[in-house]
Amino acid sequence: MKVARLEAGRAALLVVDIQEAFRDVIPEAEALIARTEILARAATLLELPIIVSEQYPKGLGRTVTELGDALAGAVVLEKTSFSAAGAEGFTLSGRDQVIVCGIETHICVAQSVLDLLATDAEVWLACDALGSRSADDRALAIQRLSLAGAVPSRTESICFELLKDAKNPHFKEIQGLIK
């Protein structure tokens, strides 16, 4: 049985629709935003491409301001399709592994992940950085996506799997993000 393992040289980070309009309706939104910031800063240190999607920003607002610095080098794609993979200009820049975080797990995240899996990309769900208005919707979506082939994980596990070794030159910096 093949075991999926994250590799920094193969991975990209996809941040799905963490926008102002969702802040007040997603339970534990601030924690989700904080974990997304950790993922984005780790991705930058490890030179992973970062793709940010924004669902209809004219109506739902832009990505939350707290993530501005962490996502400074990201490619930002506006979309109306629920799947980020359907956004004009979407590309993984030659990567075949995708770490996914964002909102809402059962809609835009789910459709993005299913589309990515359909292209044979390996997908990791940063489950502690995924949100939906309903806990049941979130849990069922994570279960569905896991059964479809996505790997459920958490921010800290993802960061350390990308690092591989305490000798990694970015170990201390990334460890500092998590603690």
C-alpha positions as CSV (number, residue, x, y, z in Angstrom):
1,M,0.0,0.0,0.0
2,K,1.4,3.4,-1.0
3,V,1.5,5.8,1.9
4,A,1.1,9.5,1.1
5,R,3.8,11.7,2.5
6,L,4.1,15.4,2.1
7,E,7.2,16.8,0.5
8,A,8.0,20.5,0.4
9,G,9.3,20.3,-3.1
10,R,6.1,18.8,-4.4
11,A,3.5,20.7,-2.2
12,A,1.5,23.9,-2.6
13,L,-0.9,25.6,-0.1
14,L,-4.4,26.5,-1.2
15,V,-6.3,29.0,1.0
16,V,-10.0,28.9,0.2
17,D,-12.2,31.9,0.7
18,I,-11.2,33.1,4.2
19,Q,-13.1,36.4,3.7
20,E,-14.5,39.1,5.8
21,A,-18.1,38.1,5.3
22,F,-17.5,34.7,6.9
23,R,-15.8,36.0,10.0
24,D,-18.9,36.3,12.2
25,V,-20.7,33.1,11.0
26,I,-17.9,30.5,11.2
27,P,-17.4,29.0,14.7
28,E,-13.9,29.6,16.0
29,A,-13.0,31.8,13.0
30,E,-10.1,33.5,14.8
31,A,-8.4,30.1,15.5
32,L,-8.9,29.1,11.9
33,I,-7.3,32.4,10.8
34,A,-4.4,31.9,13.2
35,R,-3.7,28.4,11.9
36,T,-3.9,29.5,8.3
37,E,-1.3,32.2,9.2
38,I,1.0,29.5,10.5
39,L,0.5,27.4,7.4
40,A,1.1,30.4,5.1
41,R,4.3,31.5,7.0
42,A,5.6,27.9,7.0
43,A,4.8,27.6,3.3
44,T,6.7,30.8,2.6
45,L,9.7,29.7,4.6
46,L,9.8,26.4,2.7
47,E,9.1,28.0,-0.7
48,L,5.8,26.4,-1.4
49,P,3.6,28.2,-3.8
50,I,0.5,29.8,-2.1
51,I,-2.8,30.1,-4.0
52,V,-5.6,32.2,-2.3
53,S,-9.2,32.1,-3.7
54,E,-11.8,34.7,-3.0
55,Q,-15.4,33.9,-3.7
56,Y,-17.2,36.9,-5.3
57,P,-15.2,39.5,-3.4
58,K,-17.5,42.3,-4.4
59,G,-20.2,40.8,-2.3
60,L,-18.2,38.8,0.3
61,G,-15.2,41.1,0.8
62,R,-11.5,40.3,0.5
63,T,-9.4,37.8,2.4
64,V,-9.3,38.8,6.1
65,T,-6.8,41.5,6.9
66,E,-4.9,39.5,9.5
67,L,-3.6,37.2,6.8
68,G,-2.3,40.1,4.6
69,D,1.4,39.9,5.6
70,A,1.5,36.1,5.7
71,L,-0.1,35.9,2.2
72,A,1.9,38.8,0.7
73,G,3.5,36.5,-2.0
74,A,0.4,34.5,-2.8
75,V,-1.4,34.3,-6.1
76,V,-4.9,35.6,-5.4
77,L,-7.7,34.4,-7.6
78,E,-11.2,35.9,-7.7
79,K,-13.9,33.3,-8.5
80,T,-17.6,32.7,-8.9
81,S,-17.2,28.9,-9.3
82,F,-17.4,27.1,-6.0
83,S,-14.2,25.2,-6.8
84,A,-11.0,27.2,-6.5
85,A,-9.6,24.8,-9.1
86,G,-12.2,26.2,-11.5
87,A,-11.0,29.8,-11.1
88,E,-9.4,31.5,-14.1
89,G,-5.6,31.3,-13.8
90,F,-5.6,28.5,-11.3
91,T,-2.4,26.5,-11.4
92,L,-0.3,24.4,-9.0
93,S,2.9,25.6,-10.6
94,G,4.0,22.0,-11.3
95,R,3.3,20.8,-7.8
96,D,1.2,17.6,-7.3
97,Q,0.5,17.8,-3.6
98,V,-1.9,20.4,-2.1
99,I,-2.5,21.4,1.5
100,V,-6.0,22.9,1.8
101,C,-7.4,25.2,4.4
102,G,-10.4,27.5,4.3
103,I,-14.1,28.2,4.3
104,E,-16.7,26.6,3.9
105,T,-15.6,23.0,4.2
106,H,-18.8,21.5,2.8
107,I,-19.0,23.9,-0.2
108,C,-16.0,25.6,-1.7
109,V,-13.4,23.6,0.1
110,A,-15.1,20.3,-0.8
111,Q,-15.6,21.1,-4.5
112,S,-12.0,22.4,-4.7
113,V,-10.6,19.2,-3.1
114,L,-12.8,16.9,-5.3
115,D,-11.6,18.7,-8.4
116,L,-8.0,18.4,-7.3
117,L,-8.3,14.7,-6.5
118,A,-9.8,14.2,-10.0
119,T,-6.6,15.5,-11.4
120,D,-4.6,13.0,-9.4
121,A,-3.2,15.6,-7.1
122,E,-2.5,14.4,-3.5
123,V,-4.5,16.5,-1.1
124,W,-4.0,17.2,2.6
125,L,-6.8,18.7,4.7
126,A,-5.6,21.0,7.4
127,C,-8.7,20.0,9.5
128,D,-8.0,22.5,12.3
129,A,-8.0,25.3,9.6
130,L,-11.2,24.3,7.9
131,G,-14.6,25.9,8.8
132,S,-18.3,25.8,8.1
133,R,-21.2,27.5,9.8
134,S,-22.4,24.1,11.0
135,A,-20.2,21.6,12.8
136,D,-22.1,18.8,11.3
137,D,-21.5,20.1,7.7
138,R,-17.8,20.5,8.5
139,A,-17.5,17.0,10.0
140,L,-19.4,15.3,7.2
141,A,-17.4,17.1,4.5
142,I,-14.1,16.0,6.1
143,Q,-15.4,12.5,6.2
144,R,-16.5,12.6,2.6
145,L,-13.2,14.1,1.4
146,S,-11.2,11.6,3.4
147,L,-13.1,8.7,1.8
148,A,-12.5,10.3,-1.6
149,G,-8.7,10.2,-1.0
150,A,-7.8,13.4,0.8
151,V,-5.5,13.0,3.8
152,P,-6.9,14.5,7.0
153,S,-4.3,16.2,9.2
154,R,-3.7,19.2,11.4
155,T,-1.5,22.3,11.0
156,E,1.3,21.2,13.4
157,S,1.5,17.7,11.8
158,I,1.6,19.3,8.3
159,C,4.4,21.7,9.3
160,F,6.6,19.0,10.8
161,E,6.0,16.6,7.9
162,L,7.1,19.3,5.5
163,L,10.2,19.9,7.7
164,K,11.1,16.2,7.8
165,D,14.1,16.7,10.2
166,A,15.1,19.0,13.1
167,K,18.2,19.8,11.1
168,N,16.1,21.6,8.5
169,P,17.3,25.2,8.4
170,H,13.8,26.5,9.0
171,F,13.0,24.2,11.9
172,K,13.4,26.8,14.7
173,E,11.4,29.4,12.8
174,I,8.5,27.0,12.1
175,Q,8.6,25.6,15.6
176,G,8.3,29.2,16.9
177,L,5.2,29.7,14.8
178,I,3.5,26.7,16.3
179,K,4.4,27.3,20.0
